[in-house]
Amino acid sequence: MASVLDLIGETPLVEVTRLERGPCRLFLKLESANPSGSLKDRPARSMIEAAEAEGRLRPGGTIVEATAGNTGLGLALVGTRKGYRTLLVVPDKMAREKVLHAKALGAEVIVTRSDVGKGHPDYYQDLAEALARRTAGAFFINQFGNPANPLAHERTTGPEILRQMEGAVDAVVVGVGSGGSLTGIGRFLRQSSPGTMMILADPEGSVLAPYVQTGHMPAAGSWAVEGIGEDFLPPNADLTLVSVAYTIPDAESFANARELLRAEGVLAGSSSGTLLAAALRYCAAQTQPRRVVSLVCDSGAKYLSKVFNPTFFAQEGWTHPHRHGTVRDVVVSRYAEGTAVTVRPDDNLRTVFARMRSADVSQLPVVDESGHVVGLIDESDVLAALLTEPEDTNKAFARPVKEVMATRLETISADAPIADLVPLFRKDYVALVMEGDQFLGVATRLDLINYFRITR
């Protein structure tokens, strides 16, 4: 191999054997095996090389793109190898692992709003196009309308699938972000295997599956899955290729990605969970044997803080769906079961700081060995202790929690109505939620806001 770019494509195909598949055989093409960890390496290379061949991207130029992450990573990988500056505009729901990965590859990342639609100046595609217009030597990749995107899959992914399946494939399950994989694979199979069906897996909230099913454009919602689903019809997405479309809720997508790792040992991202859920639904509906292929679009290593984080599940309201309007509901929307972060009275301030930083919190309950809350320590307490020993911070960090914690506590019963939190918050208190005499968790203003978000 002359370059890491030569590792793009020719990804392996594995069979699913431990999940219920009805009468079907189900295979997954591991696009996570591409160098940047996703199938987007294929169109990234194709679109850059097409721009070079057409003279639209010249030495020293800048690649600009709007991306949910993986296309940007592919562009950064290929662009850096070729000596280009890469400028990426990403929505603020993008997993932080992908942002850090893109920056580590040398890309410049601009984070913009995910709560606005196409036509708004802060919408990620509109913002990227505007940046490209005012940047000298820039080329706006425009994966949503660039014909080199589906062409990459028509020339590589589709032929690989048919060859690896020895010419026998009844259905291929894909998602749509830009539409490249649906259109490219679908066009190839329409010519080379016309009996193969294209199945669309779409997150709940996206307009694509409803449009396929009804022919009408619904109002877009929101979804947590990254990389697939849209609030408009991408020019590159040929939805006439789709035979069946499934709408998959976020919770089902995330759960399927986790189950794929547990059962099959395949570490896949959230969109792969959507595709797997749709593939399993399709297989369950069959009465005759079928050979079905889907994609592991990217690696789950990009989503450890979301897909494989039980606290994220709790914050989204997926772990505890039954709510009764009590303070308990607010707490379980913050924590996965058993994940409340605490310290002991004899722990030192270095431990306090490490746990605050790791959990991204500013206060910690102090719990004794019997599980009783005996104090509360926040960042101002730690800072005050450090300022008393400015010449010897090691000595300050070694101080035990019990010397600096607050012992005047504001507790509230887990069974109290949610409205009882408001007077505490107005006094700038942190609410320590108790179940009898046992500590259940902390409730803050942010937790209450998140509770209203997931219940409305």
N, C-alpha and C positions, 0 to 999 in steps of 0.2 A: 504494500500500500504506500503510495507516494504522499498522501495527505489524510487528515482526519475526515475530509470531505468525501473521500472514497469509501468511507464506512456508511454513508447514507444509503438506505434501501437494503434490499435482500434480507429483510427481517424475518425471524423464525415464526412458524405457525405451530401452536400447541392445541391439543384437544382438551376440552373440559370433561372431566370424568366423575367429579364428586358432587356436582350440583344437579338438581332434578331437571331433566331436559325433555321429558315426554318421549315421543318416538324418534326424536332428532339426535343427530350427532352435531355437536357444537364445537367450533374451532375459533381460536383467537389469534389474530396476527399481532405480534408484539412490536408495535411501532415505538414502544418505549425503549427499544434497543438501538434506536438512532442516536447519533453522538450527543445531541443536546437533550435527549430523553423524550422526543415526541415525533409524531408523523409530520409535523410542520417543517422539519428539516428538508423534506422533499420539495415542497413548493418554494421554500425560501431560496434554495439554490437555483431552482428553475427560474424564478422571477428576477433574481439578480443577474443571472447569466443572460436572460433574454434582454434585460435593460442594457447590459454591456454590448450585446450584439447589435442592438438598435441605436447605439450611441447616446442613449438617454442617461447613462451612468458612466462617468468618466473618472480616471485616476484622481484621487484626492476628494472625491465627491462625498455627499452625505445621503445615507439611506434614512428615510422617514416613514414611519408606519404607525397605524392605530392597531392595537393588539390586546387580546385578553391574556397574552403572555407567551404562548408557545411559538407563534409565528415570530414574535420579537426575538425570542431566544435563538431560533433558527437563523434569522437575519443577522443577529449579532455574531453568531458562530461563523457563518459564511462571510459576512461583511468584514469582520476583523481579519480573517485569513487573507482577504483580498485587499486589505489596506483602506477600507472605507470607514468613515464616522457613521455610527448608528444612533438615531434619535427615535425613541419609542414613546408613544402616548398610551397610557394604560388606564382602565377604570379603577376606581378605588376599592372594588371588591376583590381584586386580584390577590392571590395568595402571596404572602411576603417572601416565601421561598423563591418564587419566580422572579420577583423584583430583585432580590439579592443575587440570584443567578445571572440575570441580565446585566446587572452592574459589574459583576465579577468578570463577565465576558468583555467588558469595556463599553457597553452601551450607556447612553444617557437616557434616564427615565423620567418622564413627566407624568405625574399621577393626576387624573381629573375625575370629575363627578360621574357616578354611575346611575344617578337618579334623574337624568335628563335624556331627552330623546333626540333623534336625528333632526338637524336644523338648528339646534341650540349651539351657541359658540363654544360651550364647554363639553359638548358631546365628543367622545374621544376621536371619532373619525373626522368630524368637522375641524376639530382643533389640530389634528395631525396635518390635514390638508392645508390649513392656514399657515402652519409653521413651515411646511415645504415651500409654499409660495414666497415666503419672505426670507428664506435661507439660500444664499448663493450656492450653486452647484448641487442643490438637493434634488432627489428624485423621490416622489411619493409612490411607494410600492402599490398601495391600494389592492390588497389581497382580495377584497370583495368584488372587484371588477376586472382584475388582471387575468387575461386568458392563460398566462403561463402557470397559474395556480392549478386549475383542473388538468391542464396538460401534463403536469408532473405525475399525477395519479393515473391518467390515461396511459401514459408511457411506461410507468413502473409499478405502481401498487396493484392495479387491476391485473396486468399480466402475471405478476408474482403470485397473486391469489389463485388464479386459474391453474397455473403450473403446479403450485404446491398442493392443490386439491385434485390433481391429476385429471383436470378437465370436468369434474363433476361437482357443481355447487348449485344448490337450489335457491339460496337466499343469502344476501349480504346485508348486515345491519350497520348503519352509519348514523352519525349525527351531522348537523349542519351548523357551522359557525360562519365561515365565508362561503361554503358550498363547494369547495374544491374537491374534497374526497367523494362526495355524493356524485357530482357531475363527472369527474374524471373516471372513477371506477365504473359508474353507470354507463357512460358512453362506450367504454371498452367492452363491457359485458354485453351490451345491446348488440354489438357487432359480432363478438366472439362466442357468446353463450346466451343467446336470446331468451332462453327459458329461465334464466336466473332473475329472481325478484330483488328489488332494492327496497329495504325496510328502513323507515325513518324513526329514529329515537330522538325525542325532543323534550326538554325540560318543561314542566308545568309553569306557565307564565309566558312562554315563547309563543309567537304567532304562527309558527311554521306548521306544526301538526294540525292545529285547527283549520288553517287555510287549506291544507291538503284534504282534510276530511269534509269540509263544507263549501270550499270555494270562496269563502268570505274572510275578510281580514278583521280579526277581533282586536280589542284593545290589549296592549301588552301589559303583562304583570311584571313581577320580579322573581328571580331565582338565584340560588346560591351556587349551583353548578357552574364551573368556569369553562369557557372555550366553545360551547355549543349553545344553540338557542338564539333567537334574534327578535328584535322589535320591528323589523322591516324585512322585505324580501331581497336578499343579496342578489345582485345581477349574475353572479357566478353559480347560483343554486338553480339547477334545472329540476324543479319539483315534479315535472311531468314524468320523470324517471321513477318516482316513488309509487309502489303498489300498495303499501300499508304503512300507516303512521301511528305511533304510540306516544301518548303524553305521560311522562314519568315525573312524579313528585320528587322534590329534593331529598326527602328522608329516605325514599326507596333507592334513589341513586347512590347516596352515601352508604346506606346499609349494604347494598350489593357490592360496592367496591371493597368494603371491609370483609364481607363474606368470601369474595374472590381470593383475598389474601389468606384467610383462615383455611379455606377448603382446598385451594389449588396452589397456594404459594406464589401467586402473581400479585405484585405490588402495582396497583393501577390507580389513576386519578379519578376525580369526580365524574367527568364526562364518560369515562370507561364504565363507571357504575350505571350511568343512564343507558348506555348501549347494551350492557349485559342484562339489565332489567327488561328492556324491550325484546332482546333475543330470547330470554326465558319465557316471556309472555307469548311470543310467536310460537316457540316450540311447544308450549303447553296447549296451544289451540290446534295443533296438527293431529290428524288421525292416521297419517301415513308417514313412513320414515322420510326425513329430510336431512340434507347436509347443509349446515348453516355456518356462515363465517361472520365474525364481528372483529372489531379492532380494539386493542388496548392502546388508546390514543396517546397516552403519555404515562410517565412514571408517577406512582403515588408518593415518591420522595418529594415531589413538588407541593404536597398537600398535607404534610405531617401535622401541621398546626390546625388543620380543618378536618379532613376526612377521617384521620386517625387520632383525633383529639376528642375524648369523651366530654370535655368541658364545652367545646364548640357545639356538640349535640344538645347539651343542656341549654345553652344560650339560645339556640334556635327553637327550643320548645319541643324537640323530638323525643327526648328521654322521658318526660313527664307530661303527656298530652292532656291529662285530666286536671282541670283547675276549678277552684272553689271560691276564689276571691279573698283568700287569706294570705297573710304574710309568708306562709310556707311556700306558696306559689312563686313569690318573688325570689326566694332563696334557691329553690330548685331550678329556676331559670338562670341562676348564676353558676351553680356547681354541678358537676357530675357527682354521682353518689360517692361519698367518701373522699372528695378532693378538696374540701375546705382546708386552707393553709393556715396553720397556727404555729406558735412557738411555746416553749416551756419557760417557766420563771427563771430557771438556771441557765438557759441558753444565753450566749453572749450577743452583743450588737452586730458582730460580723455575720453571725448566722441570720439575724433579723434582716440585715441588708441583702444578703444573698437570696433569701426567700422572697423578699419584696421585689427584687429585680427579676427573679425567675418567674414569679407569678404575675408580674406587672400590676402590683397593688401598692397602695400607699399606707396601709394600716394592717396590723395583724392582731387577732385576739391572742391573749396569753392564757393557756389552758393547763391546768395541773394534771397530775397522773391519773386522777379519778374522773377526768373529763369535765371538770367545772371551770368556767371562765373566771379568772381571778384578776384580769387586767386587760388593758388595750395599749398597744404601742404603735405610734405612727411615725412618719418620716420626720416630723418636726421634733419629736422626742429624741430620735437618733442624732439629728443635727445639733440639737442643744447639748447633748452629751459630748459630741466631738468638739464643739466650741469651748467647752470647759477644759479641754486638754489639747490646745492648738499645737503645742510643741511635741506631743507624743500621741498621735492618733492610734497607734497600736494599742496603747494603754486604754484609750477611750473605747475602741472596738472590743476590747476584752471585758468590758463591764457587763455584768449580768442584767438581763431584762428586768428583773424584779426591782432593780435600783432606779429605773427611769420610767417604768410603765405608769400609765394612769390607772387608778383603782376606782374612780367614780364612774360607774358604768351605766349606760342607758340600754336596758334590755327590753325585749318585747316578745310576747308569746307567738309561737308559730301559728297558732289558731286565731290570732287577732285579725280583724278586718284590715285590708290593705290601707284604708283611709287613716288608720292609726299611725302609719309611718310618717305622714305629712308633718304633724307637729314636731317630731324629732328632727326631720330634715330642715325645718325652718329655724331650728336652734343650732344648725350645723353639727348635729350629732350623727355618729355612725350607729346604726341599730344592730345590736347583738341579738340574734334571734335564738330563742331558747325553746326546747321541747321538755317541759318540766324543768329539771335542774341541769339538763344536758345541753351543751352548745350545739346548735344546728348549722349556723352560718352567719355571715355578715350581710346586711342589706344596705345599699347606698342609693343615692339619687339615680345613678346610672343604671343600676339594676332595675329600679322601678320603671325608668324609661324603656328599657329593653323588654320588660314584662308587657307594657302596653303595646310595643311594636309587634310582638309575636302573638298577641291575643286579639288584635284588631284586624 
